[in-house]
Amino acid sequence: MNDRQIQTGVDAVRVVSAENGERFVPPLSDYHLLSAEWTEEEFRVFGGGASSFTGGFWRGEPGAVRFDSWPYDEICFILKGRVAVQDDSGRRKEFGPGESFHIPQGFRGDWITLEPSEKVFVAVSR
C-alpha cells in the first residue's frame, strides 16, 4: 500500500470495504486488556506516512469542481445525497448514502455533487 505508484484515474477511487482492503489482524499483545472472546480484523484501503491530516463534516449543493491533482488522500462517507468522481478521460463512479470511498492524493478529475449532499471525511496529506 505504501509504495504504490500514484494512480490518477477513476480506477484509483476505491470503495472502502473488506473486499478492497488488505487484511490485517493486530497482534493481541498490543492491548492492555481484552476479553477472552475478542477477535478483530482490519481491511486497510490506503496508508503511508502523513505530513498532516484533517477531517470533519461537509455539506454541498449540486455543481462540480475540477482538480489537476487531488491535494490529499481522502476517505468520504456519504450521509445524504449523491456525488460522483469523474477522471479526466470521462470515466465516473457515483456514491450515495451509506457508501464510503477513498480518493487518492494526485487523482485528476472532477468532484460532482449531483444532489444536495452531506459527508463525513478524513483527509491525509503525504
Phi, psi and omega per residue, in radians:
M1 nan -0.687 -3.024
N2 -1.296 -0.598 -3.038
D3 -1.727 0.243 -3.134
R4 -1.096 2.415 3.044
Q5 -1.169 2.451 -3.107
I6 -1.163 2.177 3.075
Q7 -1.795 2.469 -3.070
T8 -2.026 -0.114 -3.131
G9 -1.569 3.065 -3.062
V10 -1.143 -0.403 3.088
D11 -1.122 -0.349 3.109
A12 -1.380 -0.266 3.076
V13 -1.413 2.050 -2.986
R14 -2.111 2.404 3.004
V15 -1.097 2.401 3.082
V16 -1.514 1.859 -3.107
S17 -2.771 2.936 3.091
A18 -1.053 -0.653 -3.098
E19 -1.167 -0.471 -3.086
N20 -1.787 0.058 -3.097
G21 -1.892 2.950 3.055
E22 -1.687 2.099 -3.056
R23 -1.172 2.370 3.092
F24 -2.525 2.315 3.072
V25 -2.008 1.965 3.135
P26 -1.067 2.457 3.115
P27 -1.165 2.404 -3.128
L28 -1.075 -0.413 3.128
S29 -1.155 -0.236 3.104
D30 -1.279 -0.231 -3.035
Y31 -1.804 2.605 3.106
H32 -1.520 -0.517 -3.126
L33 -2.645 2.321 3.065
L34 -2.619 2.657 3.125
S35 -1.380 2.752 -3.073
A36 -1.061 -0.552 -3.088
E37 -1.577 0.082 -3.077
W38 -1.101 2.247 2.956
T39 -2.466 2.696 3.087
E40 -2.814 2.822 2.980
E41 -2.686 2.538 3.090
E42 -1.946 2.712 3.037
F43 -2.247 1.695 -3.004
R44 -1.442 2.165 -3.073
V45 -1.668 -0.547 3.073
F46 -2.671 2.908 3.109
G47 3.115 3.092 3.136
G48 2.457 -3.133 3.129
G49 -1.131 2.479 -3.130
A50 -2.094 2.446 3.057
S51 -1.741 -0.459 3.072
S52 -2.833 2.849 3.108
F53 -2.639 2.776 3.056
T54 -2.674 2.895 3.106
G55 -2.934 2.894 3.127
G56 2.858 -2.687 -3.106
F57 -1.920 2.434 -3.134
W58 -2.268 2.525 3.078
R59 -2.337 2.390 3.133
G60 -2.562 2.696 3.093
E61 -1.790 2.830 -3.122
P62 -0.939 2.409 -3.121
G63 2.734 -3.069 -3.087
A64 -2.524 2.640 3.002
V65 -2.328 2.604 -3.129
R66 -1.959 2.474 3.088
F67 -2.149 2.205 2.987
D68 -1.291 -0.475 3.100
S69 -2.752 1.915 3.126
W70 -0.957 2.280 -2.935
P71 -1.333 -0.170 -3.081
Y72 -2.809 2.881 2.927
D73 -1.288 2.261 -3.106
E74 -2.277 2.258 2.977
I75 -1.744 2.217 3.137
C76 -2.071 2.401 3.002
F77 -2.174 1.947 -3.064
I78 -1.386 2.160 3.123
L79 -1.641 -0.651 -3.021
K80 -2.665 2.550 3.058
G81 1.558 -2.797 -3.112
R82 -2.594 2.355 3.118
V83 -2.298 2.893 3.065
A84 -2.463 2.677 2.920
V85 -2.102 2.389 -3.081
Q86 -2.338 2.242 -3.118
D87 -1.425 3.057 -3.041
D88 -1.230 -0.102 3.031
S89 -1.735 0.055 3.074
G90 1.651 -0.042 3.103
R91 -1.362 2.512 -2.913
R92 -2.470 2.622 3.007
K93 -2.291 2.421 3.126
E94 -2.016 2.614 -3.104
F95 -2.433 2.552 3.131
G96 -2.335 -2.973 -3.062
P97 -0.911 2.334 3.118
G98 1.522 -0.108 -3.126
E99 -1.721 2.543 3.101
S100 -2.254 2.632 -3.100
F101 -2.735 2.852 -3.139
H102 -2.030 2.260 3.003
I103 -1.884 2.115 -3.084
P104 -1.342 2.583 3.021
Q105 -1.003 2.336 -3.122
G106 1.728 -0.207 3.113
F107 -0.927 2.379 3.096
R108 -1.951 2.122 3.113
G109 2.771 -2.753 -3.012
D110 -1.980 2.486 2.872
W111 -1.728 2.163 -3.096
I112 -2.114 2.086 3.048
T113 -1.625 1.934 -3.028
L114 -1.441 -0.552 3.094
E115 -2.592 2.834 -3.137
P116 -0.839 2.233 -2.969
S117 -2.385 2.750 3.049
E118 -2.402 2.527 3.088
K119 -2.562 2.788 2.909
V120 -1.865 2.416 -3.068
F121 -2.446 2.727 2.956
V122 -2.302 2.226 -3.135
A123 -2.099 2.256 -3.089
V124 -2.214 2.164 3.086
S125 -1.644 2.528 3.084
R126 -1.868 nan nan
